[in-house]
Amino acid sequence: MELLRFTTAGSVDDGKSTLIGRLLYDSKSIFEDQMEAVKQSSERKGLQHIDLSLLTDGLRSEREQGITIDVAYRYFATPKRKFIIADTPGHIQYTRNMVTGASTANLALVLIDARKGVVEQTCRHSFIASLLKIPHIIVCINKMDLVDYSEEVFNNVVEQYKAFAAKIDVNDIRFVPISALEGDNVVNDSVNMPWYKGESLLHTLETIHIASDENHADARFPVQTVIRPHAAEYHDYRGYAGRIAGGIFKPGDKITVLPSGLTSAIKSIDTFSGPVEEAFAPMSVSITLEDDIDVSRGDMIVKDESEPFVSQDLEVMLCWMGPRGPRPGAKYHLKNTTREVMAIIKEVYYKLDINTMEKLENAGDIKMNEMARVRLRTTQPLVFDEYRKNRITGSLILVDEATNETVAAGTLAPPAL
């Protein structure tokens, strides 16, 4: 079964956690004891209805304030597809949490309160979704029950969002009018909105085409470990194991190992279930080569027709996550796929105002939750693609050498000429 990862986004109190609770509840993905605990919590709060947001807001401070702070991951499945939901916070001070949840998502659910229309947070989160190259956005116009299920209100919000969306880079945007509280158009079609001829939210999530989101053109295989069984049966076996990050590999393919530049050909491709004649992203495999060449963790096996960039100077859009900004001359562990090198920040070009998309040059120190375009210099060459072409090989994290904290996540651009 296919796995769809999606993230929720939108302003505070737009109903993100309630929507996910409704999805889990109506798709029969809740255990009885979980539901009983939520009912009791709702009664203690003096509510007339069951507060479905309690299914995802797990922190005590979230429940007390009725907001989401941390990224909550929830898993559910239907007969057609498996899902992982990242319920991300709406507040500006949790931008880094939003980036974390969105970084692996195939799709973003952007919630808009039908009464308020497109607000600053809607734009900010949609812009982050576009910056992280999430290929699909479903705009859920929520709380339709509070505007008498008005088609005119829905159309007005759609026009507002389309006017904003002209500024961002997302190809597939869809609109669904819903009421998370009442369940209209979430799992079941709404009888209150006969004017809406589209599909319910769950049906859209089950059927949206995501197979072509992977890059199947550029072959990329970051080596995770070398397998040497040392057993009599496999005495001479030397396999390079990892997860394919892009493209298609077959036995007989001519390959290059980067950054060393050594060449060989694929002898066989093995999986847990046995050998295969073809492997593609995101399969986990072990590749054996015709020649005994030096390949180790952090190297990347690529096919000759589509080689990635190899450089020590990196152009990166960073989201700063650490409580303290970058220190001058500080060294960081840079992790990209399975490769780890040391790096320093050589230059800050500009900071990005996420509200206005304005580039702020000479804007001072980078603070937590801010985004900035920087140049990094690494101690060894990095093998990477432009993030727009491959989200796995085109992303990185920085880990503080002194504290071991993950202080930034970044997306890579082509190196400057």
DALIN-V983335 format. One record per residue. N is the residue number from 1. RES is the residue in three letters. PSI is psi as a letter, one per 40 degrees, with the letter a starting at -180 (999 if undefined). Layout:
n = {N & N}
res = {RES & RES}
psi = {PSI & PSI}
This chain:
n = {1 & 2 & 3 & 4 & 5 & 6 & 7 & 8 & 9 & 10 & 11 & 12 & 13 & 14 & 15 & 16 & 17 & 18 & 19 & 20 & 21 & 22 & 23 & 24 & 25 & 26 & 27 & 28 & 29 & 30 & 31 & 32 & 33 & 34 & 35 & 36 & 37 & 38 & 39 & 40 & 41 & 42 & 43 & 44 & 45 & 46 & 47 & 48 & 49 & 50 & 51 & 52 & 53 & 54 & 55 & 56 & 57 & 58 & 59 & 60 & 61 & 62 & 63 & 64 & 65 & 66 & 67 & 68 & 69 & 70 & 71 & 72 & 73 & 74 & 75 & 76 & 77 & 78 & 79 & 80 & 81 & 82 & 83 & 84 & 85 & 86 & 87 & 88 & 89 & 90 & 91 & 92 & 93 & 94 & 95 & 96 & 97 & 98 & 99 & 100 & 101 & 102 & 103 & 104 & 105 & 106 & 107 & 108 & 109 & 110 & 111 & 112 & 113 & 114 & 115 & 116 & 117 & 118 & 119 & 120 & 121 & 122 & 123 & 124 & 125 & 126 & 127 & 128 & 129 & 130 & 131 & 132 & 133 & 134 & 135 & 136 & 137 & 138 & 139 & 140 & 141 & 142 & 143 & 144 & 145 & 146 & 147 & 148 & 149 & 150 & 151 & 152 & 153 & 154 & 155 & 156 & 157 & 158 & 159 & 160 & 161 & 162 & 163 & 164 & 165 & 166 & 167 & 168 & 169 & 170 & 171 & 172 & 173 & 174 & 175 & 176 & 177 & 178 & 179 & 180 & 181 & 182 & 183 & 184 & 185 & 186 & 187 & 188 & 189 & 190 & 191 & 192 & 193 & 194 & 195 & 196 & 197 & 198 & 199 & 200 & 201 & 202 & 203 & 204 & 205 & 206 & 207 & 208 & 209 & 210 & 211 & 212 & 213 & 214 & 215 & 216 & 217 & 218 & 219 & 220 & 221 & 222 & 223 & 224 & 225 & 226 & 227 & 228 & 229 & 230 & 231 & 232 & 233 & 234 & 235 & 236 & 237 & 238 & 239 & 240 & 241 & 242 & 243 & 244 & 245 & 246 & 247 & 248 & 249 & 250 & 251 & 252 & 253 & 254 & 255 & 256 & 257 & 258 & 259 & 260 & 261 & 262 & 263 & 264 & 265 & 266 & 267 & 268 & 269 & 270 & 271 & 272 & 273 & 274 & 275 & 276 & 277 & 278 & 279 & 280 & 281 & 282 & 283 & 284 & 285 & 286 & 287 & 288 & 289 & 290 & 291 & 292 & 293 & 294 & 295 & 296 & 297 & 298 & 299 & 300 & 301 & 302 & 303 & 304 & 305 & 306 & 307 & 308 & 309 & 310 & 311 & 312 & 313 & 314 & 315 & 316 & 317 & 318 & 319 & 320 & 321 & 322 & 323 & 324 & 325 & 326 & 327 & 328 & 329 & 330 & 331 & 332 & 333 & 334 & 335 & 336 & 337 & 338 & 339 & 340 & 341 & 342 & 343 & 344 & 345 & 346 & 347 & 348 & 349 & 350 & 351 & 352 & 353 & 354 & 355 & 356 & 357 & 358 & 359 & 360 & 361 & 362 & 363 & 364 & 365 & 366 & 367 & 368 & 369 & 370 & 371 & 372 & 373 & 374 & 375 & 376 & 377 & 378 & 379 & 380 & 381 & 382 & 383 & 384 & 385 & 386 & 387 & 388 & 389 & 390 & 391 & 392 & 393 & 394 & 395 & 396 & 397 & 398 & 399 & 400 & 401 & 402 & 403 & 404 & 405 & 406 & 407 & 408 & 409 & 410 & 411 & 412 & 413 & 414 & 415 & 416 & 417}
res = {MET & GLU & LEU & LEU & ARG & PHE & THR & THR & ALA & GLY & SER & VAL & ASP & ASP & GLY & LYS & SER & THR & LEU & ILE & GLY & ARG & LEU & LEU & TYR & ASP & SER & LYS & SER & ILE & PHE & GLU & ASP & GLN & MET & GLU & ALA & VAL & LYS & GLN & SER & SER & GLU & ARG & LYS & GLY & LEU & GLN & HIS & ILE & ASP & LEU & SER & LEU & LEU & THR & ASP & GLY & LEU & ARG & SER & GLU & ARG & GLU & GLN & GLY & ILE & THR & ILE & ASP & VAL & ALA & TYR & ARG & TYR & PHE & ALA & THR & PRO & LYS & ARG & LYS & PHE & ILE & ILE & ALA & ASP & THR & PRO & GLY & HIS & ILE & GLN & TYR & THR & ARG & ASN & MET & VAL & THR & GLY & ALA & SER & THR & ALA & ASN & LEU & ALA & LEU & VAL & LEU & ILE & ASP & ALA & ARG & LYS & GLY & VAL & VAL & GLU & GLN & THR & CYS & ARG & HIS & SER & PHE & ILE & ALA & SER & LEU & LEU & LYS & ILE & PRO & HIS & ILE & ILE & VAL & CYS & ILE & ASN & LYS & MET & ASP & LEU & VAL & ASP & TYR & SER & GLU & GLU & VAL & PHE & ASN & ASN & VAL & VAL & GLU & GLN & TYR & LYS & ALA & PHE & ALA & ALA & LYS & ILE & ASP & VAL & ASN & ASP & ILE & ARG & PHE & VAL & PRO & ILE & SER & ALA & LEU & GLU & GLY & ASP & ASN & VAL & VAL & ASN & ASP & SER & VAL & ASN & MET & PRO & TRP & TYR & LYS & GLY & GLU & SER & LEU & LEU & HIS & THR & LEU & GLU & THR & ILE & HIS & ILE & ALA & SER & ASP & GLU & ASN & HIS & ALA & ASP & ALA & ARG & PHE & PRO & VAL & GLN & THR & VAL & ILE & ARG & PRO & HIS & ALA & ALA & GLU & TYR & HIS & ASP & TYR & ARG & GLY & TYR & ALA & GLY & ARG & ILE & ALA & GLY & GLY & ILE & PHE & LYS & PRO & GLY & ASP & LYS & ILE & THR & VAL & LEU & PRO & SER & GLY & LEU & THR & SER & ALA & ILE & LYS & SER & ILE & ASP & THR & PHE & SER & GLY & PRO & VAL & GLU & GLU & ALA & PHE & ALA & PRO & MET & SER & VAL & SER & ILE & THR & LEU & GLU & ASP & ASP & ILE & ASP & VAL & SER & ARG & GLY & ASP & MET & ILE & VAL & LYS & ASP & GLU & SER & GLU & PRO & PHE & VAL & SER & GLN & ASP & LEU & GLU & VAL & MET & LEU & CYS & TRP & MET & GLY & PRO & ARG & GLY & PRO & ARG & PRO & GLY & ALA & LYS & TYR & HIS & LEU & LYS & ASN & THR & THR & ARG & GLU & VAL & MET & ALA & ILE & ILE & LYS & GLU & VAL & TYR & TYR & LYS & LEU & ASP & ILE & ASN & THR & MET & GLU & LYS & LEU & GLU & ASN & ALA & GLY & ASP & ILE & LYS & MET & ASN & GLU & MET & ALA & ARG & VAL & ARG & LEU & ARG & THR & THR & GLN & PRO & LEU & VAL & PHE & ASP & GLU & TYR & ARG & LYS & ASN & ARG & ILE & THR & GLY & SER & LEU & ILE & LEU & VAL & ASP & GLU & ALA & THR & ASN & GLU & THR & VAL & ALA & ALA & GLY & THR & LEU & ALA & PRO & PRO & ALA & LEU}
psi = {i & i & h & h & h & i & i & i & i & i & i & h & e & e & f & d & d & d & d & d & d & d & d & d & d & d & e & f & e & h & i & d & d & d & d & d & d & d & d & d & d & d & d & d & e & f & i & d & i & h & g & e & d & e & d & d & g & d & i & d & d & d & d & d & e & f & i & h & d & i & h & h & h & i & h & i & i & i & e & d & i & i & i & h & h & h & h & i & i & e & i & d & e & f & d & d & d & d & d & d & d & e & d & e & i & d & i & h & h & h & h & h & h & d & d & d & a & h & i & d & d & d & d & d & d & d & d & d & d & d & d & e & f & h & d & h & h & h & h & h & h & i & f & d & d & e & f & f & f & h & d & d & d & d & d & d & d & d & d & d & d & d & d & d & e & d & e & i & g & h & d & h & h & i & h & h & h & i & h & d & d & e & e & h & e & c & d & i & i & h & e & e & g & d & e & h & e & a & i & i & d & d & d & d & d & d & e & h & h & e & d & e & d & i & h & e & d & h & h & h & g & h & h & d & i & h & h & g & d & f & i & d & d & f & d & e & h & h & i & h & i & a & h & h & e & i & a & h & i & i & h & e & h & h & i & i & h & i & e & d & e & i & i & a & i & h & d & i & h & i & i & d & e & i & i & i & e & h & i & i & h & f & i & h & i & h & h & i & i & d & i & g & i & h & h & i & h & e & i & h & h & i & i & d & e & g & i & a & i & h & i & e & h & h & h & h & h & i & h & h & e & i & d & i & i & h & i & h & e & i & i & i & h & h & h & h & b & e & h & h & i & i & i & i & h & d & i & h & d & i & i & h & h & d & d & e & f & i & h & h & i & f & e & a & i & h & i & i & e & i & h & i & h & i & h & i & h & i & d & i & i & i & h & i & i & h & d & d & d & h & e & d & e & e & i & i & i & h & h & h & d & d & e & e & i & h & e & i & i & i & h & i & i & i & i & i & 999}
